[in-house]
Amino acid sequence: MKFAQFTYSNNCEVRVGYVEGENIVDLNKVDCSIPTTLLQLLKNGDLEKVKRIKASNPPSVPLSSVKLAAPILGMDKVLCIGLNYQDHCEEQKLTPPAVPMIFNKFPSTVIGPGDAVRLRTDMTTKVDWEVELVVVIGKTASNVKAANAYDYILGYTVSQDISARDWQKERNGGQFLLGKAMDTFCPIGPYIVTTDEIPDPQVLDIKCSVNNVLKQTSNTRNLVHKIPNVIERLTSVMTLYPGDILLTGTPGGVGMYRSPPEYLKPGDVIHSEIQNIGVLETKVAKF
């Protein structure tokens, strides 16, 4: 199943549905007991109800008639893994870390398809792209063993871990937060594809282009720390809640380590693509 959130042209309320071909089913219109957001749907434990609706072949509307939003919003946590692709470590001439390197963004940084990354050009001149596979948590997870980790995953989506390298590396004492958590620095989408459609998330092609020029191309088999092990480590010290997202790292080809370095500027268009999930288009604008 492909979950999406969207708005109608005459109403800015975010609604949740699932995609069927070129159409989308508005779940709340089919059954008013289902919430209008994916986060509340997960909190209510309504996934089985959604499966029953899908089996009934309900009415839908064309995707072209709605505007896609971020497929989930309002989550408790946005967690990220640094240096988690072999090829990304190699381009920096670094040994892959022995344990996952975890940092975070804020939920307020999340934007969706068609939303712009907005650069504070007076404050940063070194903003970089980083395509990433995102894990979306489906139910409360605490002290989860790696062998059981997939039981707690709803599905996967595409993201950009937009990064102001000057703030990440030079202007915040070596701490990542201010370089990673500027407004709009976490585009995600277009859909969340559920685990039944992606039985192994660690064999997916992943790529990123800027202005139609390919910058990153790899496969999730190059992940240093695999998803189940990361979930075990995280849930040993914190509880993950429904809707929390985990950005699993970026492959080689980021702008900072190109020769010469390349950075995003207003007017650029980023295409981020992961096999079996979709393409996330992100425009870059001035704040």
C-alpha positions, 0 to 999 in steps of 0.5 A: 500500500502507498499512503499519502497525505494531500489537500484539495484545491478548495480546502487546506486541511491535510487528509490521508489516503492511499494511492491506487494507480493514478488515483487516491482514496480519501479514507475519511470520506469512505469511513468517517471513523478514520482520522484525517491524518496518518499520524492519528490513524497510526495512533488509533491502530486503524491499519486493519480497518484500512485493509478492509476498506481497500478490499472493498474497492472504494471510490477514489479521485484522480491524483491530479486533482489534489496536492500531495503533502508530506506523507506524515507530519507531527511526529515525535522524532526525526532521527538521522544516521551519519556516515552510514554508506560505505561509498560516502565514507570512502569519498571522505577517506574515513573508516566507517564508524563502529556504531551508528552515529545518530543525530536529529532534526526537528519535526518542524523541518519536515516538508512535502512534495512541491514544497520548497527548501528555503535558504537563508542565503545571508546566513549560509552559503554551503547548503548540500543535498543528501538523498536518503531512505526513510524508515517510518515507525508504525507502532510504539517500540521500546527495547526491540531486538534486531530480529523483531525490528521489522514488526515495528516498521510501517514502511519507507519513503524518500527524503533529503537530509538538507545540510548547511555544511558551514554550520554543520562543520565550522560554526557550531562547535562541531555539533550538527544540529544547527546545520541540519535543522534549519527551516524546511531542511527535511523534505520527505515523500511522495508516498510511504510504501508499506513493508509488504511491498518492500520485503527487503529495504536493503537492496534498493537503488537510490539516486539524486540529481540536481537540475537533471544532472546525476549527483548520487547513485548507489544501492541501499545494500551499501548501508554500513549499519543495517536497519534492524540493528539501528532500531535495536540500538535506538530503542535500547535508550529511547522509545520510538512512537508511531510516525517517528522517522529515521533517515538512514544515511546518504551515499557518496556524491554529496556536493561538499566532497566534489571537486570543486565543491558544489552547493545548492542555490535558489532556483535549483531543482532536486530529484530524489529517487528510490526504487519501488518508492518513487521520486521526490521533487524539491525546489530550492528558493530563497527564504 
